[in-house]
Amino acid sequence: MNENPKLMLACVALTLFCGVAAIAIAMFCPTGDPSPLLASLQNVLVTTFGLGVTAFLFKALGG
C-alpha cells in the first residue's frame, strides 16, 4: 500500500469522513428516540472509522 500514495490518501480521507460524520450525527441527533435509519447509519460509520484507525495502527507498527 505504500507504493500508492493516492490510495493511502483516499483511505485517510474515508476514515476521517466517517469519524466526523459519526460525531455530527451524535451531536445533532435529537435527544429523544433516534430514527432507526440514523442509528444504523451511525453504527456503520463508527465501525468503518474503527476499522480504518486499526488498519493505520497496524500499518504504523510495521504490518
Secondary structure, 3 states (H helix, E strand, C coil): CCCCHHHHHHHHHHHHHHHHHHHHHHHHCCCCCCCHHHHHHHHHHHHHHHHHHHHHHHHHCCC
